[in-house]
Amino acid sequence: MKNPPAKPSQLISKEFAQELNLNYNKKKASLTAKSAKTKEDANAIWYSLEELENYIHYIKTQAAENGYTADGIRFYFGVYPEDEKHGEKAGLTTLFLVPTGKKTETSTAKVQGFAMMQEQASSDIEGISPMNYGNIGRPPSLIY
């Protein structure tokens, strides 16, 4: 590669990833053991690179059109409603993606004669649809 990407600062070891996944599976198992649920729940969600790249392009475009600068994606856990219209996914875990960003318009305030830019925190961009329906890690369950 001519210009390889910088190594991400958020990388974790394979061992720590395995520990996180094991902890999730144990916690989820203890919660589902308390209910009458017998279906095996998802413990991994998969999106293709093409789907993710397309969604990133979509949110950047939509954000700009709505006066935002997209700066990230927040991942939320969810559970499908216990409703037959959700088929085999009813009552099971899902992961959905929500774009985050900041309004591009900046306001100024006069403080002791100086104009200061007001820093706005990054938040979910509610005007852009979240992304869901990745490929769930079952059957069989995937263990990292």
N, C-alpha and C positions, 0 to 999 in steps of 0.2 A: 504494500500500500504506500502510495506517495505521501499522504497526510493522514496517518492513523489517528483515530479519535483519542482524546485524553481519557485516561483511566478514571471511571466514575468514583467519586469519593464515598458513595453509599454502598460500595461492595461489601459483602459479608462473607465469612468463610462457609464452605459447604457444611461443616460440622454445626455451625450456629444455625444455618438454614434448616438442617435436619432437626435440631432441638426445637426451633420455633414450630415447625410442622408437627412434631410429636406432641408438643404442648397443646397445640390447637386440636389435634385429633383426640387427645385425652379429655380436654375440657368439653369438646363437642359430644363425645361419647357419654360423659357423665350427665350432660344436659338431656340428651335424647333417651338415656336409660330411665329418666324420671317420667317420660311420656310413653304413650302407647305406640309411638311411631316405630314401625318395623322396616321402613324403607332405608336403604343405605344412602347417606347424604354425601354431597360433593365435598371434597376437601382440596380441590384444585380447579381453576378455571383457565382455559386456554383461548387466546386470540391469536390469529395469524398476524404476521408482520404487516401484510397488506391491509388487513382490517384496522390495525392500530395506526399505520401511516395514513390511511384514508381518514380516520377519525381525527387525527392531529391536524391534517390539512383542513378538514371540515370546520373544526373549532377555531382555528386561526382565522379562516375566512369569515365565519359567522360572527366571531368576536369583533373583528375589524368593522364589519357592517353594522354592529350594534354599539359602537363606541367604546370597545374594550380592547385591551392588549392581553391576549391569552398568555399565561405564564406557567401553566402546569395542569395536571389532571389529578383529582382526588378520587381514590378508590373507596367505595362504600360497600359494606357487607349488607345483604338483605336476605329475606326469606320469602319465597313465593307464597301467596295466599292459598289456603286449603280450599281450592276451588277446582272443579273438574275441568274448567277451560284451560288450566295450566298443565293438564295431563300428568305425565310422570314427574314433572318438576314441582307439583303442588306440595307445599310444606318444606321444600328443600332450600338450602343455602344458595345464594347467588352473589355475584360481585358485579357492581356497575360503576361506570366511570363518569365523572362530572368534571367539566372544564373549570379551571379557576383563572382569575385575571383581575385586572384593575381597570377602572374607567380611564379612558385616554385624556379626557378633559381634566386639566388641573386648575384648581382655584388658588387664588393668592390672598393673603391676609397681610395687612399692614401691622407690623409690630415694631414699635419704637423707630418708625421711619424706614424700616427695611421690609421689602416684599419677600415673603417666605412661601415656598411651595409647601402645600399641605400633603403630607405623605398618607396615602390611602393603603390600607391593608388589602392583600390579595384575598378574594373571596370566591365562592361558587358563582358562576355566571348562570343565573337562573333562566335566561332567555334562550339558552342552547340546550337541546335535548341530550340527556345522559345516554350512554351506550351500555347495553346489556347483551345478553344472549351469547356469551362465549360458550365454548365447548366444555361441559363439566367433566371433571376427572372421575367419572364412574360410568358404567362398570368396567373393570374393577376399580376400586379406589386406588389412587396413586399415593404413594408414600415417597416423600422426597429423600 
